[in-house]
Amino acid sequence: MATREIHLELLLGKQVLDSTGKSVGRIEEVRAQERGEEWVIEEYLIGTTAVLERLSAWTIGLRILHLFGAHKIHGGYTISWEQLDLTDPEKPRLLCSLDDLKALDTSKK
């Protein structure tokens, strides 16, 4: 497998498109794991809950949203590294259907 370097700060906020060109959300957070001297991307998070995770504001953020009546919050999705095409980092695309993505859990406390 070829190694590629992409500046993560440039990916944050980018719209992720599905195979039809429809937006499925913005990249809000990236999860990586340290392997030796390198960090390897494991997954990308998109959606409202991903923003809260990036800001480390799960508890208070969800409580505030619930206060304003948002009881059914669509949290977003987790996209594994192999499900995202970054050939053009300006226009990340899903390599799978939206149904194949794991929904983010909005019940974290």
Buried (B, 14 or more C-beta within 10 A) or exposed (E): EEEEEEEBEEBBEBBBBBEEEEEBBBBBBBEEEEEEEEEEBEBBBBBBBBBBBBEEEBEEBBEEBEEEEEEEBEBBBBBBBEBBBBEEBEEBBBEBEEEEBEEBEBEEE
